């Protein structure tokens, strides 16, 4: 894989983590992320770099080269665990061996890192749109399955996925238990009943 492909793949994995974290905050903790601040960008950058290091070990092998201190690639220092990549403003990431082309990879990462704010703001806007669609879906669900929700003492939250399906969180108002499941308009009543019964069985 080329440096651009590896970095793109790492960023896509970090974007998936970003969306998952937004869902967890919104659905389980009722916390809505309003803006993309520098801490958020740094966290995303660190996660992208960690994914990149994992991909390097898979696709570029673990060939270790002997460098003197002055011969190490830029942003890399020698440590007891191997090496650490230091990029300004980010926590160091350990890499056990230095593969060929590491400097190119880090240069490509730094180039794409300049766009991380735009990436995150675009993803946050997309997430908020899917949450709005999910809130509309949840209102509809309460009107067509309110009897089941009342019967089992349940509340439901929904985030709409890009393919049109729903990721639902069903929470008991009696027990401190919740369950996640995927559904759609056709199957929602059956899924609520199935998941509610499962909560009480457990």
N, C-alpha and C positions, 0 to 999 in steps of 0.2 A: 504494500500500500504506500502511496505517496505521502509526504508530510501533510499536504492539504487534506487528503482523505482521512488520515488518522486523526487530525485535529477536528475535522468536521464530525467524525463519528463520536469523539469524546464530548464535543459540545452538545450533540443530539442526546447523548446519555444524560448529561447534566440538565438539559432542558426537560427531559422526562422526570428526573428527580425533582426539579423545580415545580412542575405541575402537580406532582404527587404531594409535595409539601404544602402547596397552596390548598389543595383539597383537604388534607388532614387538618390544617389550621381552621378552615372554614366549617367543615362538617363536624369535627369532633370538639373543637375548642371555641367555636363561634367568634373566631378572630378573622377579620378581613384585612388583607394586606392592601394598603391604600396607595403606596408609592414605592418606587424602586430607588432606594438610597444607596450610599456607598458601601455600607455594611453588607447589604444584599448582593451587590455586585461582587464584592470581595469573596463572599461565601460561594457564589456561583463560579467565580474564577478558580477558587481552590478546588471545588468539586470537579470542574472540567479538567484541571491539571492532574488530579488523582486518577480520573478515568484515562487520561492520556498516558500516564505512566503504566497503568495496567495494560493498555493496548500495545504499548511499546514492548513490554515483556512477552506478549503473545506473538506479535507480528515481526519483531526485530530481534528476538532472541536475547540471551543474557550474556553477550560477549563482553568481558571486562578487559579494558585496556589500562596499561600502566601509565599514568600521567604523573609528572611532577606537578607541584602546586601551580606553577605558572602555565602548565600545559592543559589544564582542565578547561572544558568549554565554559563560555560565559554563563553565569548564573548557577554554576555547579561547584560545590565544595566537597572535600573528602570528609567522611564521618566514620565512627566505629561500626555503624550498620552498613556501610557502603558509601553512598554519596547522597547529597541532598540538593534539590533544586531550589534555589532562592530567587524569587521574583518579587520585586519591590511591592510592598503593601500586602503580600500574601504570606500565609504560613508555609514553612519549608515542607517539601514533599520528598520522602525518601525514595531513591531509586538504587537498586542493588548493584547494577552493572551499567556501564555506559555503552550503548550500542552505537553502531555507525550512524552518522547523520543526526545525532542528537541536537547539534547546534541548529541544523535546518528546521527540525521539529519545534524547538523552542522559539526560533525566529518566527515561524508560521503561527505558533500559539500567541505570541506577543502581538503579531499583526492583527489577528482576529479578535484578540482581547479588547482592542479599541472599540469594537462594535457591541460589546456585551450589554451596555446600558440600553441600546436600541433593541437588542434581542429580548431582554427581560421586559422592557416596557410593552413591546408588541405581544409577548406571551401573557403578560398580566391583563392587558386589554381583552385578549382572547378568552382568558379564564373568567373574567368578570362577565363577559357575554354568555359564556356557558353556564355560569352560576345563575344569571338572570333567567335563562331558559329553564334551568333546573327549578328555580322558585316557581315559575309558571306551571311547570309539570307537577310540582308538589301540591299546588293549589288544586289542580285538576284531580290528582290522586285522592286528595281529601274529600272531594265531592263524589267520586265514584267508588271509593273504598273506605269512606269514613266509618261505616258500620264495623268493618274489620279492625280498623285502628282503635276504635272505642272498645270493642269486644276484648281485644288483647292488651289494652292500655299501652298503645304504641304511638310514637311520633315518627315522622319521616322527613328526611332531608334528601335532596336530589341535586346532582350536578349532571348536566347534559354532556354527553361525550360527542366527539366530532363525527362519529358514524350515526348519530341520532338515537343511540340507546341511552339508558339512564344508569348512572351509578348511584345506588340508593344506600342510605344509612338508616336502619330501623332501630329505634331506641325505646326501651321500656321506660315508662314513667313510674313504674313500681320498683323494678330492679335496676341496679347500676350495670346494665348490660346493653350492648348494641351489636348489630350484625350488619355487615356490608354485603350487597348483592347487586347483580346487574339485571335490568329488566327493561320492559317497554310497555306501551299502552295495552297491547294484547294480553300480556301475561302478568300484569302488576297485581291483580287480586290474588291469583294463585301463589305468586311469589311472596306476598305479604303474609298470607295464611301459613305457607310452608315455613317461612323464616320465624314467624311469631311462635309457632308450635315448637320449633327447634330451640328457641330461647328458653321456653318454659320446661322443655325436656331436659336441657342441660342444667 
